[in-house]
Amino acid sequence: MRNVLIVLLALVWLGAGCSSVGSNGGAAGKKTEVVFWHSMSGDLQTVLHDIVADFNQTHSEIEVKPVFQGTYEEALTKWNTVAGTEEAPTIMQTFEVGTKYMIDSGQIVPVQTWIDKDKYDVSQWEKNIVSYYTVDGRIYSMPFNSSTPVLIYNKDAFREAGLDPENPPLTYSELKEAAKKLTKKKGNETVQYGFSILNYGWFFEEMVAVQGGLYVNNDNGRSGDATKAVFNEEEGKRVFELIRDMHRDGTFYNAGQNWDDMRAAFQAGKVAMYLDSSAGVKTVINHSPFDVGVSYLPVPDGVERQGVVIGGASLWMMKGSSEEEQKAAWEFMKYLTTAPVQAEWHVRTGYFAINPAAYKEPLVKDEWKTYPQLKVTVDQLHETKSTPATQGALITVFPESRQHVVKAMERLYEGVDPQEALNQAVEETNQALQREN
């Protein structure tokens, strides 16, 4: 009798144990797991983990697991090996130039699917950010860490050169004139250059778009698949001629391709003005031993300013995930875009708030009192006109094309004619497009 009792007790214990185990969302106590691949490193990763922890704490039925996968390029390479399998994440963060690639992969669920199911009001999202990720009227991914380029300048150097620190250059002629006054020499050595642009394709794309210029045909690949690059037209030529002219004058500093080197040169007083990401503004201010100003991208004389293209990255939902996992991922995405969360994201990272209501939060208002430069970045975004140029180009070979533009910029410093350098980059991009198409 005693042995029978022991067996019965064991069976009861096993049954109780099994009741808390099971498939996702099945038995009591089991959470729906959302695997979130991202590329946020350093301080950005800390902020992201804090936000995820807050979500998990307030959503007992869901557990989001953030997994760092290296740079955007590295993460995309890893994703290619698991896409469509059980090892694929539920959510994937991808940089903006990966948009067309992700759409064409056939492995994603457009967030529009869940926006429609949930009758979710997307008008609360920043329209000039959402427009980048909208193709044929559908929003394909949720904007997340978004930024644009700005002109950053040394106000102390402006004062020393007799320039008004509250009136930075807005046109190419003003930029050239200011750069000449800001360039300082000791003997044959230049100790302070007037201006610099990182050798990075993004800045070139932005300087073309702010003029209303396109990167590729068919309305930047938005009215149909792009078949050829067009960034060697008048708008692109103006950008390359600006760099060529300033480099010849000795007012332009060749900073190479490293962001940290560029910022270090500015903070050390080696460069008085340069282009940077709006997301880097706060860090630059905090690490500069002088007064830092922030302004809009300069435009060629006589050209009407169109605005800026969104940079950064967005979040994609994976097709191989279960309905339950997708629903949980959507809950997380909605949480990320709430005003309080976006206020924290903006203040702690410098990235834009996807939900403009965040800018009315006390946290942001207090931050803008300390860093009024952050408001300048938001104003430039809000004044952007929505056109195919400012929506940004859609091509699967964007990362490769950027490298061709970088090589073209480097050729400028070697004395190659601007049009010739651009034509070669366009030809190389066209070859890549033809292979892809």
N, C-alpha and C positions, 0 to 999 in steps of 0.2 A: 504493500500500500504506500509505503514511504517513497519507493522508487517511482511509482506512478505519479505521485504528487510533484516530485522533482521534475519529471518530464513535462507535466502540465504547466508548471511555473516557467520552465525554459521556453515552451512554446509561446506563452503569454509575453515573455520578455522579448522574444524574437519578433513577434507581431508588432509590439510597441516600437521596437527599433526600426522596423521596416516602414512604419507609418510616416517617419520623418525623412524618408529617402525616396527618390524616384526621379522621373524625368523632369525637365524644366517646367516649372509652374504646375507640376502634377500634385503630389501629396503635400500636406502641410509642412511649412518650414523651408521648402526648397525655393530658392530665388531664381529668377530668369537672369541668366548671365549675358552680359553685353561686352564682348571683347572689342576694345577700342585701340586701334593702331594709330600712333601719332609720331610727330617729328619735333616736338617741343623739348628742347634740351635746356640745361642750366636753370636760371631763375624762372623761365617760362614753364618748365616742367613742374617746378614747385607750385606755381600758381594753379596750373591745370589739375594737379593732384589734390590740391585743397578744395577746388570746386567739385571734383568728382567725389571726394570724401563727404562733402556736404550733401550732394545729391543722394548718395548711398544711404546716408543717415536719415534722410527725410523720405526715402522711398524703400520701405522695408522689403518689398516684393521683387526689387531689381538690384542687381549688383553689376556696376560698370567696372571693368578691369582695364585700366590704361596700360598700354605696352609700348614703350619707346622702340622705334624701329630705325633709328638713324636719320640721315637727311631725307628730304623728299624723294630724291633720286634713288637712294638706297632702299627706302620703304617701298617704292613702286616696283623695284626689281624683285624684292621679296614677295610682294603681293602677286606678281606675275606667276610665281611658282606654285601658289596655293589657291588662286582665284578659281571658284567653282568647286572647291573641295571642302570637306568638313573642317580643314585647318584654316580656312579663310576667316578674317575677323568679321564682326557684325558691322562695325563702323571703321572707315578708313579715311584718314586725313591726307589730302593730296593738294599740291600747290596749284595755283590758278592756271598755269600753262599746261596742266595735265587734264584739263576739263574735257577737251575733245577726245583724248585718248580713253578716258574713263567711260564716256558715253558710247564710243564705238566698241568697247570691250564686250558689251552684252552681259556683263557680270554685275550690273548695279540696278538698284530699284530707285527711280527718280523720287526725290522727297515729295514731289507734286502728288504722288500716289497717296501718301499719308496726309498731305495737306487737304486733299479732296475728301478722303475718308472721314477726317476729323472736322471738316468744314472750318479749318483753321484760318484765321484772318492774317494774311501775310502783309497787309498794309502797315502793320506795326514794325516791319523790318525796313531798314534803310534802302530806299529804292535804287540809289546809285551804286550800292554794293550788290544787291540782288540781281540787277540787270546783267552783270557779268555771267552769272550762273543760270541765266534764263535763255533757253534756246527754243525757238518756235513756240513761244508762249508757255513753256513748261519750265519750272524750277527743278534742276537736276540734282543739286546738292545744297546743303545748308551752309551759307557763309559763316565763317568762324573767325579766324585771325586775319583781319583785313587791314591793309595799309596802302599809302600812296607816297610818291616822292615829294620832298619839299626842299627848298633852298635853306641851308643853315649857314649862318654867318657870325663872325666875331665882331660884336658891337664895339668893343674897346679898340679894335684895329680900325674900325670905321671912324671913330672919333679922332684917333691919332692921325688918320689920313685926311681929315677935314671933310668927311662924308657924314651925312645925316643917318644915324643908326636906326631911326624910326622910318626911314624911306629907302628900303633896300631896292636893288634893281629889279624891274619887272619886264624889261625888254632886252634884246640882245645888245643893242648899242649901249644901254645903261650898264649892262653887265661888263662889257668890254672896258668902258670908261672907268668903272669902279675898280676893276681888276688891275688896271694900269696904276691907279693911285695906291692900291693896296700892296702891290709887288715891291719888295724892298731888297736891296743888294748891299753886300759888304765886299768891296773890291769886285772881283769877278764872280763871287758866289751869291746866289739868290737865297736869302734867308727867310723870305716870306713870299709865297706865290699868291696871286689874286684869287684863283679859282681852280676847281678840279671836279672831274666826274669819274667815278669808279668805272673801270673797264668791265661793264656788266650790261648785257643786252636790255635788261628791264628799263634802265634809265633812257636808253635810246628810244625804245618803244614809247615811253611816256612823252618824250620831247617831240616825237612825231604826232602822237595822238592829241596833245594839247593844242596843236595847230589845226586839228581836224583831219590829219592825214591817216591813211589806212596802212596796215602792215601787209595784208594779202587782199586778193580780189574777192569778188562776190560779197561785198559789204563786210569785209573782215571774216569771211567764212560763215556769215550768219544768215545769208539768204540762199546759200548753197555751199557745197564743199569747195574750199579754196583750191585753185589749180595753179596759181602762181603768186609769188611775192611781188609787192609793189612799193616796198619801203625805200626804193632808190629814186622815187619821184621827188618833186620840189621840196616837200617837207623834210624828207630824210637828208637831202642834199644841204639844206640850210643848217641842220644840226652838225653835220660833218664839216661844213665850211667854218662854222663857229669854232669848233675844236681845233681845226687846222690853223685858223687865223690866230687864236690865242696861244697856241703852242709855238707858232712862229714868233709871236711878240715876246715870248718868254714869261707870259703871265699865267700860263696853264701848267699845273703840276700833274705829271703822269703817276698816278697812285697805284697802278697795277690792278689786280683783281680781288685783293683781300680787303674785306670790310673793316676789320680791326686795324689794319695798317692805315687805311684812309682816315678813320676816326682818330687814331693816334697822331697822325700828321696835323689834323685840325687842332686837337687839344694841346699840341706842342707849339702851336703858333706857326707851323710851317705853311699852312694854307688858311686863307682868311674867309673863303666862301666855298661851299661844295654842296652836292646833292646827296641826300640821305633818305632813308625810309622814315615815314612819320612815326613808326613804331620805335625808332631809335632815339627820338628827340629827348626824352626824359633822361636816358642814360648819358647822352652827350652833355646835357646841361649839368648833371650831377658830377661829371668827371672833368669839366673844363674850368680852368682857373680864371676865367673871364666871363663877361656878360654875353650870353648867347641869344641871337635873334633867329626867328623862323619866318619864312615867307613862301609865297607861291612860286611855282615853276616859271622862269622867264620865258617869254615868247618872242619870235622875230618881230621886228618893227612893222607896224601896219597890219599885223595878223590878229584876228579876233580870237581871244582865248576861249577854248572849248571845254577845258577841264582835264581831269586825270582819270586814268584807268585803275581799277582796283588791283592791288597785288595781294600777296599772302596765300591763304589756303582755305579750303572748305571741307565739309564732312560728307562722306558718301555712304549710303546704305547698301549692304551687299545682298545680291539676289539669292545666294545659297542659304541665307538665314531663314529660320522658321518664321511663321506669321507672328508667333509670340515674341520672338527675339526682335523682329522688326518693330513691333508695337512698343517694346521696352526701349529700343533705340530711339524711336520717335519721341517718347516721353522725355528721354535725356536731352534730345535736341531742343525740344520746347523749353525745357528748364534752362538750358544754356543761353537762350535768347531772352529770358526775362530781364526786366530793367535792373533789378538789384545785382544779378549775376554779371550782366554786361557792364554795369558801373564798376564792379570790382575788377573785371578783366581789363577795362580801359585804364583805370587808375594804376593797376599793378604792372601792366605790360606796355601801355602806350598804343596798343591796337585800337582801332575804332570800335565803338559800340554798334553791334548789329541792330539793336533796338534803340533808336534815338531818344526814347523816353529816359534812357539811362543818364543822359546829360542833365536831366533835371533833378537827379538824385543828389542829396546833400553831400555825399561822398565825392561826387564829381565836381560840384560847385566849389567845394573847399580846395580840391586839387587844382582847379583852374585859377584860383586866387594865387596859389604858389607857383604854378606853371602856366601862365597865360599863353605860352607858345603852343600848348596842346590845342587850344581853341582855334588857332590859326589853321591847323591841319584839318580840323572838322569843317571850318568855313570853306576851305578850298574844295573839299568833297561836296559840300552842299551846293556850291555854286556851279558844279559841273553840269553841262548839258548832256542829256542822254542821246547819244548818236552811235552809229556803228563804230566810229573811231574811239569813243570813250568807253564803249562796252568792252572793247578788247578783242583781239583776234582769236579765232578758233582753228587751230591746226594740231594734228597729232604729233608733228615733228618739231614742236616749239623749242624744247630744250636744245635740240641739235642746231636749230636756226640761230638761237642765241649765241652759240659758240662761234658760228660763222660771223656774226656781227662783232663779237669781241675781237676776232682776228682782223676784221676790217678796221676797227678802231686802232689796233696796234699798227696797222700799215700806215695810218695817217701820220703817226709819230716818226715813221721812217721816210716820210716825204711823198707817199703815194697820193695821187690826185683823189679828192673826195668822191667824185663820181665813179672813178675807176674802182676804188675800194668798195663802194656800195654795190656796184654792178656785180662784182665777184661774189659778194655775200648773197645777193639775190639769186644768182645763178646756182650757187651751192644749195640754197634753200629750195629752189625749184627742182633740182635733182632729187632732193630728199622727198619732196611732195610727190613727185612722179613715182618714186619707188613705193611710197605708202599707198598711193591711189591705185 
